[in-house]
Amino acid sequence: MTTTIERATDITPAPAWGAAHQPHVGQHRARTLRDLRASDLRKGAGSELPELILAKLASLDTTGFTERQLTKRARLLLELLRDTLGGRYPDLSLPAFADIVLAMDYFVAVHDEIPDTLPGGLADDLRKFDETIATHRGEIEAYRRWREGG
């Protein structure tokens, strides 16, 4: 029997646990993207990724330029993942999908290149989203047109 992913909530995020974390034998719920295996996707592994992204976005003070731009890009990419995994949008390539998931993973990690708790700590997250969007601009523009009904 084959099980498919039906929603973005079937992907598990990467909280900052460190590389040494390994799930216990028999543990099926991955806690980071690095712990997730292909068999987990086939089983429809439960996920916290969208919830973590939305919670982090809700915690941002969007009066700043970086935070506003970050929120805008994260919401677009999250909707693209949801529509793709939900089977509503079939045209996202695997490389674009993977890069978007990695950008989201980077965003939810507090201790990345510039820790998010430091002033300007979200600039690297915005840069990661911008790089992903630039790399897959054609596909993301096609998604925007599809979403707008055109």
C-alpha positions as CSV (number, residue, x, y, z in Angstrom):
1,M,0.0,0.0,0.0
2,T,1.4,3.4,-0.9
3,T,0.7,6.5,1.2
4,T,1.2,9.9,-0.1
5,I,1.8,13.3,1.6
6,E,-1.5,15.2,1.5
7,R,-0.6,18.4,3.3
8,A,2.3,20.6,4.3
9,T,1.8,19.4,7.9
10,D,3.3,16.1,6.8
11,I,6.8,17.5,6.9
12,T,8.7,17.8,10.2
13,P,10.9,20.9,10.9
14,A,14.3,21.2,12.3
15,P,14.5,22.7,15.7
16,A,18.1,23.4,16.8
17,W,19.0,20.1,18.3
18,G,22.5,19.5,17.1
19,A,23.8,16.8,14.8
20,A,24.2,14.2,17.6
21,H,20.5,13.7,18.1
22,Q,19.3,10.4,16.9
23,P,15.7,9.1,17.3
24,H,15.3,6.0,19.5
25,V,14.8,2.7,17.7
26,G,11.1,2.4,16.9
27,Q,10.5,6.1,17.1
28,H,8.7,7.2,14.0
29,R,8.2,10.9,14.5
30,A,11.2,12.8,13.2
31,R,12.2,15.9,15.2
32,T,14.3,17.5,12.5
33,L,14.6,17.4,8.7
34,R,17.9,15.6,9.2
35,D,16.1,12.8,11.1
36,L,13.4,12.5,8.4
37,R,13.6,9.5,6.1
38,A,11.9,8.7,2.8
39,S,9.9,6.0,4.6
40,D,8.6,8.6,7.0
41,L,7.2,10.6,4.0
42,R,5.5,7.4,2.7
43,K,3.9,6.9,6.2
44,G,2.7,10.5,6.2
45,A,4.9,11.6,9.1
46,G,3.3,14.2,11.3
47,S,4.7,17.6,11.1
48,E,5.0,20.8,13.0
49,L,6.7,22.8,10.2
50,P,3.7,25.0,9.2
51,E,2.8,25.6,12.9
52,L,6.4,26.6,13.7
53,I,6.6,28.9,10.8
54,L,3.3,30.6,11.6
55,A,4.2,30.9,15.3
56,K,7.5,32.4,14.4
57,L,5.9,34.8,12.0
58,A,3.3,35.8,14.6
59,S,6.1,36.6,17.1
60,L,7.8,39.1,14.7
61,D,7.4,42.8,15.1
62,T,6.4,43.6,11.5
63,T,7.0,47.3,11.8
64,G,10.6,46.7,10.5
65,F,11.4,46.3,6.8
66,T,13.2,43.0,7.2
67,E,10.4,41.5,9.3
68,R,7.7,42.6,6.8
69,Q,9.6,41.3,3.8
70,L,10.4,38.0,5.6
71,T,6.7,37.5,6.6
72,K,5.6,38.2,3.0
73,R,8.1,35.7,1.5
74,A,7.5,33.0,4.2
75,R,3.8,33.1,3.7
76,L,4.1,32.8,-0.1
77,L,6.5,29.8,0.2
78,L,4.4,28.1,2.9
79,E,1.3,28.4,0.7
80,L,3.2,27.0,-2.3
81,L,4.2,24.0,-0.2
82,R,0.7,23.5,1.1
83,D,-0.8,23.7,-2.3
84,T,1.8,21.3,-3.7
85,L,1.5,18.7,-1.0
86,G,-2.2,19.0,-1.0
87,G,-2.3,18.0,-4.7
88,R,-3.8,21.4,-5.7
89,Y,-0.7,22.6,-7.4
90,P,1.1,19.9,-9.5
91,D,3.8,22.0,-11.2
92,L,6.5,22.5,-8.5
93,S,9.8,20.8,-9.4
94,L,11.6,18.6,-6.9
95,P,14.6,20.9,-6.7
96,A,12.4,23.9,-6.0
97,F,10.4,21.9,-3.4
98,A,13.6,20.8,-1.7
99,D,15.1,24.3,-1.7
100,I,11.9,25.8,-0.2
101,V,11.8,23.2,2.6
102,L,15.4,23.9,3.4
103,A,14.7,27.7,3.4
104,M,11.8,27.1,5.8
105,D,14.0,24.8,8.0
106,Y,16.6,27.6,8.1
107,F,14.0,30.1,9.1
108,V,12.7,28.1,12.0
109,A,16.2,27.5,13.4
110,V,17.0,30.1,16.0
111,H,20.7,29.5,16.0
112,D,21.7,29.9,12.3
113,E,24.4,32.1,10.7
114,I,23.2,35.1,12.6
115,P,21.2,34.0,15.7
116,D,17.7,35.4,15.4
117,T,17.9,36.7,19.0
118,L,20.6,39.3,18.0
119,P,19.8,42.6,16.4
120,G,19.6,42.1,12.6
121,G,19.3,38.3,13.3
122,L,16.6,37.8,10.7
123,A,18.6,39.3,7.8
124,D,20.2,36.0,7.0
125,D,16.8,34.3,7.0
126,L,15.5,36.9,4.5
127,R,18.6,36.4,2.4
128,K,17.9,32.6,2.4
129,F,14.3,33.2,1.2
130,D,15.5,35.7,-1.4
131,E,18.1,33.3,-2.8
132,T,15.5,30.5,-3.0
133,I,12.9,32.7,-4.7
134,A,15.6,34.0,-7.2
135,T,16.8,30.5,-8.0
136,H,13.2,29.3,-8.7
137,R,11.7,32.6,-9.9
138,G,10.0,31.1,-12.9
139,E,8.3,28.4,-10.9
140,I,7.2,30.8,-8.2
141,E,5.9,33.3,-10.7
142,A,3.9,30.5,-12.4
143,Y,2.5,29.6,-8.9
144,R,1.5,33.2,-8.3
145,R,-0.3,33.3,-11.6
146,W,-2.0,30.0,-10.9
147,R,-3.1,31.2,-7.5
148,E,-4.6,34.4,-8.9
149,G,-6.6,32.3,-11.4
150,G,-4.6,33.1,-14.5
